[in-house]
Amino acid sequence: MNLKQLKYFLAVAEEKQVTAAAKRLHIAQPPLSYQLKELEKDLDVKLFKRTAKGVILTEAGKMLTDYARQIVDLTQVTEEKVRKANQGQIGTISLGLISSSGGFMASVALADFQARYPDVSYEIYEDNTYGIIEKLHQGQLDLAIVRTPFNQRGLKLNYLTKEKMVVVSANDYSPQLPASFTLTNLEEHPLIIYRRFKNIFTDSFEHYGIKPNVLMECDDARTALYWAEMKLGLALVPESIAKLARNCRIIPVDYPAWETQMALIWLKDKELRPILKEFISVIKEGWK
């Protein structure tokens, strides 16, 4: 039993006439009849009953019809999937994300990519920047979204977006907060520090002789937001992650040096699959 025989069998089962099936298949009737006889011989069953008006299916023929349709359909799907995979239109992307990547996975660029390649699926792994880069070097990830600063050794990257640090405060934390913070203003409040940027904050405060009141340091920007929501202090986080806060004010910081940048990264010495190259291209274009 082979695929050609099953396709011929289905044509006859649907047309209920060998002549009509032969026309549909664009072949002569004798070769079609021969293939049907060979199929019956291989299975050692009668699939059709011949009548003056054509053919009708036996019980065995009816059962084979269901299975034959599944086999033919699966074959067509398989052929299409294999072609798409070869053309870089299908596959799974293992993507590492940091907690402070904010709404990246809901970005317009990603939505555009998914619209172009609906057969692509994702495995998402979340960690801080150091953990994500370690996973990338260990081969657990194809690509990753991280935030500067980080060690770029052995990596290729595309920068996505720049953003500033902001203050996140609960709405009713204090009515006296300024419309924009300076470093001096920050000295007056308990600060919740995202440890990822501790050195940047510390260097800036020391440069101006400021001794901040650091209430808490954490490794996840979402934790900093939670403490701010609980009115325990002011969180210093990137602007994109600040937008995830609930019932909070987002207040800019008037200090240009406090800037960070998102980057899409991958290993320098790794040959990328076509779908990964396309993902990089679409995401890069979308973030211009």
ABEGO torsion letter per residue (X at the ends): XBAAAAAAAAAAAAAGBAAAAAAAAGBBAAAAAAAAAAAAAAAGBBABBBBAAEBBBBAAAAAAAAAAAAAAAAAAAAAAAAAAAAAGABEBBBBBBBAAAEAAAABAAAAAAAAABAABBBBBBBBBAAAAAAAAAAGABABBBBBOBBBABGBBBBBABBBBBBBBBBAAABAABBABBBAAAAAABBBBBBAAAAAAAAAAAAAAGBBBBBABBBABAAAAAAAAAAGAEBBBBBAAAAAABBGBBBBBBBBAABBBBBBBBBBAABBBBAAAAAAAAAAAAAAX
